Amino acid sequence: MLLCLEFLEAHDFRLLPFEPMQQICKPFVDVVDVEGRNLHATSNLIQCLCHFRLSLQRGPSGHNVHMGVRKIVHIDMDAFYASVEQRDDPRLRGKPVIVAWRGKRSVVCAASYEARRFGVRSAMAAIRAERLCPDATFVAPDFPRYRAVSRMAHEIFRRHTDLIEPLSLDEAYLDVTENKTGLPTATRVARTIREQIRQELQLTAPAGVAPNKFLAKIASDWRKPMVSLSSSLTR
């Protein structure tokens, strides 16, 4: 699902006070589900839009023109370590997988979405994860392999931009305001990257597109896995 915040262009956000902006935006952005937790994001998003409206300037014709809008893509691979394990071992596909060493002092490095349905989360004690999901398959982490896959993903990123801010092996911000492939919109860039990762790496990579990192992060987290949100202002 690609949800476009086209209402941004339909209203003069330089003039609207907070409450009307909240009412306009509420039907579009209400609850974001991040890691199984309900996060009421409307107020935070509206506050961000209040700052963003400062980048809008009314042109001679009376219409809003966009000044200095960046095009930021946030990529956050789905359950990265667990997805790599499921990709490389067909026996694990569709089954709950927990990437962790067994033991009282071990913690979960990653959990497949099948395991997350039982409440298993990253950084959780492995012994608790085993109690929550006793039928899960535990796989010892293989960080050299994960780093190799991450390098392949970054090679795909570099086809489109050199402005990459890595956050972890499976997460990065990309500035595609001027992309190297000549694609006309940031949304097209994000879709192309996502498809290249799917075809070449057999992994899924939700992508959020927005004028800043904050909104791009919300976009890529929107009802994961494999959902992205883009703002028409970044097209």
Secondary structure as a PSIPRED ss2 file (coil, helix, strand):
# PSIPRED VFORMAT (PSIPRED V4.0)

   1 M C   1.000  0.000  0.000
   2 L E   0.000  0.000  1.000
   3 L E   0.000  0.000  1.000
   4 C E   0.000  0.000  1.000
   5 L C   1.000  0.000  0.000
   6 E H   0.000  1.000  0.000
   7 F H   0.000  1.000  0.000
   8 L H   0.000  1.000  0.000
   9 E H   0.000  1.000  0.000
  10 A H   0.000  1.000  0.000
  11 H C   1.000  0.000  0.000
  12 D C   1.000  0.000  0.000
  13 F C   1.000  0.000  0.000
  14 R C   1.000  0.000  0.000
  15 L C   1.000  0.000  0.000
  16 L C   1.000  0.000  0.000
  17 P C   1.000  0.000  0.000
  18 F H   0.000  1.000  0.000
  19 E H   0.000  1.000  0.000
  20 P H   0.000  1.000  0.000
  21 M H   0.000  1.000  0.000
  22 Q H   0.000  1.000  0.000
  23 Q H   0.000  1.000  0.000
  24 I H   0.000  1.000  0.000
  25 C H   0.000  1.000  0.000
  26 K C   1.000  0.000  0.000
  27 P C   1.000  0.000  0.000
  28 F C   1.000  0.000  0.000
  29 V C   1.000  0.000  0.000
  30 D C   1.000  0.000  0.000
  31 V E   0.000  0.000  1.000
  32 V E   0.000  0.000  1.000
  33 D E   0.000  0.000  1.000
  34 V E   0.000  0.000  1.000
  35 E C   1.000  0.000  0.000
  36 G C   1.000  0.000  0.000
  37 R E   0.000  0.000  1.000
  38 N E   0.000  0.000  1.000
  39 L E   0.000  0.000  1.000
  40 H E   0.000  0.000  1.000
  41 A C   1.000  0.000  0.000
  42 T H   0.000  1.000  0.000
  43 S H   0.000  1.000  0.000
  44 N H   0.000  1.000  0.000
  45 L H   0.000  1.000  0.000
  46 I H   0.000  1.000  0.000
  47 Q H   0.000  1.000  0.000
  48 C H   0.000  1.000  0.000
  49 L H   0.000  1.000  0.000
  50 C H   0.000  1.000  0.000
  51 H H   0.000  1.000  0.000
  52 F H   0.000  1.000  0.000
  53 R H   0.000  1.000  0.000
  54 L H   0.000  1.000  0.000
  55 S H   0.000  1.000  0.000
  56 L E   0.000  0.000  1.000
  57 Q E   0.000  0.000  1.000
  58 R E   0.000  0.000  1.000
  59 G C   1.000  0.000  0.000
  60 P C   1.000  0.000  0.000
  61 S C   1.000  0.000  0.000
  62 G C   1.000  0.000  0.000
  63 H C   1.000  0.000  0.000
  64 N E   0.000  0.000  1.000
  65 V E   0.000  0.000  1.000
  66 H E   0.000  0.000  1.000
  67 M C   1.000  0.000  0.000
  68 G C   1.000  0.000  0.000
  69 V C   1.000  0.000  0.000
  70 R C   1.000  0.000  0.000
  71 K C   1.000  0.000  0.000
  72 I E   0.000  0.000  1.000
  73 V E   0.000  0.000  1.000
  74 H E   0.000  0.000  1.000
  75 I E   0.000  0.000  1.000
  76 D E   0.000  0.000  1.000
  77 M C   1.000  0.000  0.000
  78 D C   1.000  0.000  0.000
  79 A C   1.000  0.000  0.000
  80 F H   0.000  1.000  0.000
  81 Y H   0.000  1.000  0.000
  82 A H   0.000  1.000  0.000
  83 S H   0.000  1.000  0.000
  84 V H   0.000  1.000  0.000
  85 E H   0.000  1.000  0.000
  86 Q H   0.000  1.000  0.000
  87 R H   0.000  1.000  0.000
  88 D H   0.000  1.000  0.000
  89 D C   1.000  0.000  0.000
  90 P H   0.000  1.000  0.000
  91 R H   0.000  1.000  0.000
  92 L H   0.000  1.000  0.000
  93 R C   1.000  0.000  0.000
  94 G C   1.000  0.000  0.000
  95 K C   1.000  0.000  0.000
  96 P C   1.000  0.000  0.000
  97 V E   0.000  0.000  1.000
  98 I E   0.000  0.000  1.000
  99 V E   0.000  0.000  1.000
 100 A C   1.000  0.000  0.000
 101 W C   1.000  0.000  0.000
 102 R C   1.000  0.000  0.000
 103 G C   1.000  0.000  0.000
 104 K C   1.000  0.000  0.000
 105 R C   1.000  0.000  0.000
 106 S C   1.000  0.000  0.000
 107 V E   0.000  0.000  1.000
 108 V C   1.000  0.000  0.000
 109 C C   1.000  0.000  0.000
 110 A E   0.000  0.000  1.000
 111 A E   0.000  0.000  1.000
 112 S C   1.000  0.000  0.000
 113 Y H   0.000  1.000  0.000
 114 E H   0.000  1.000  0.000
 115 A H   0.000  1.000  0.000
 116 R H   0.000  1.000  0.000
 117 R C   1.000  0.000  0.000
 118 F C   1.000  0.000  0.000
 119 G C   1.000  0.000  0.000
 120 V C   1.000  0.000  0.000
 121 R C   1.000  0.000  0.000
 122 S C   1.000  0.000  0.000
 123 A C   1.000  0.000  0.000
 124 M C   1.000  0.000  0.000
 125 A E   0.000  0.000  1.000
 126 A H   0.000  1.000  0.000
 127 I H   0.000  1.000  0.000
 128 R H   0.000  1.000  0.000
 129 A H   0.000  1.000  0.000
 130 E H   0.000  1.000  0.000
 131 R H   0.000  1.000  0.000
 132 L H   0.000  1.000  0.000
 133 C C   1.000  0.000  0.000
 134 P C   1.000  0.000  0.000
 135 D C   1.000  0.000  0.000
 136 A C   1.000  0.000  0.000
 137 T E   0.000  0.000  1.000
 138 F E   0.000  0.000  1.000
 139 V E   0.000  0.000  1.000
 140 A C   1.000  0.000  0.000
 141 P C   1.000  0.000  0.000
 142 D C   1.000  0.000  0.000
 143 F H   0.000  1.000  0.000
 144 P H   0.000  1.000  0.000
 145 R H   0.000  1.000  0.000
 146 Y H   0.000  1.000  0.000
 147 R H   0.000  1.000  0.000
 148 A H   0.000  1.000  0.000
 149 V H   0.000  1.000  0.000
 150 S H   0.000  1.000  0.000
 151 R H   0.000  1.000  0.000
 152 M H   0.000  1.000  0.000
 153 A H   0.000  1.000  0.000
 154 H H   0.000  1.000  0.000
 155 E H   0.000  1.000  0.000
 156 I H   0.000  1.000  0.000
 157 F H   0.000  1.000  0.000
 158 R H   0.000  1.000  0.000
 159 R C   1.000  0.000  0.000
 160 H C   1.000  0.000  0.000
 161 T C   1.000  0.000  0.000
 162 D C   1.000  0.000  0.000
 163 L C   1.000  0.000  0.000
 164 I E   0.000  0.000  1.000
 165 E E   0.000  0.000  1.000
 166 P E   0.000  0.000  1.000
 167 L E   0.000  0.000  1.000
 168 S E   0.000  0.000  1.000
 169 L C   1.000  0.000  0.000
 170 D C   1.000  0.000  0.000
 171 E E   0.000  0.000  1.000
 172 A E   0.000  0.000  1.000
 173 Y E   0.000  0.000  1.000
 174 L E   0.000  0.000  1.000
 175 D E   0.000  0.000  1.000
 176 V C   1.000  0.000  0.000
 177 T C   1.000  0.000  0.000
 178 E C   1.000  0.000  0.000
 179 N C   1.000  0.000  0.000
 180 K C   1.000  0.000  0.000
 181 T C   1.000  0.000  0.000
 182 G C   1.000  0.000  0.000
 183 L C   1.000  0.000  0.000
 184 P C   1.000  0.000  0.000
 185 T C   1.000  0.000  0.000
 186 A H   0.000  1.000  0.000
 187 T H   0.000  1.000  0.000
 188 R H   0.000  1.000  0.000
 189 V H   0.000  1.000  0.000
 190 A H   0.000  1.000  0.000
 191 R H   0.000  1.000  0.000
 192 T H   0.000  1.000  0.000
 193 I H   0.000  1.000  0.000
 194 R H   0.000  1.000  0.000
 195 E H   0.000  1.000  0.000
 196 Q H   0.000  1.000  0.000
 197 I H   0.000  1.000  0.000
 198 R H   0.000  1.000  0.000
 199 Q H   0.000  1.000  0.000
 200 E H   0.000  1.000  0.000
 201 L H   0.000  1.000  0.000
 202 Q C   1.000  0.000  0.000
 203 L C   1.000  0.000  0.000
 204 T C   1.000  0.000  0.000
 205 A C   1.000  0.000  0.000
 206 P C   1.000  0.000  0.000
 207 A E   0.000  0.000  1.000
 208 G E   0.000  0.000  1.000
 209 V E   0.000  0.000  1.000
 210 A E   0.000  0.000  1.000
 211 P C   1.000  0.000  0.000
 212 N C   1.000  0.000  0.000
 213 K H   0.000  1.000  0.000
 214 F H   0.000  1.000  0.000
 215 L H   0.000  1.000  0.000
 216 A H   0.000  1.000  0.000
 217 K H   0.000  1.000  0.000
 218 I H   0.000  1.000  0.000
 219 A H   0.000  1.000  0.000
 220 S H   0.000  1.000  0.000
 221 D H   0.000  1.000  0.000
 222 W C   1.000  0.000  0.000
 223 R C   1.000  0.000  0.000
 224 K C   1.000  0.000  0.000
 225 P C   1.000  0.000  0.000
 226 M C   1.000  0.000  0.000
 227 V C   1.000  0.000  0.000
 228 S E   0.000  0.000  1.000
 229 L E   0.000  0.000  1.000
 230 S E   0.000  0.000  1.000
 231 S C   1.000  0.000  0.000
 232 S H   0.000  1.000  0.000
 233 L H   0.000  1.000  0.000
 234 T H   0.000  1.000  0.000
 235 R C   1.000  0.000  0.000
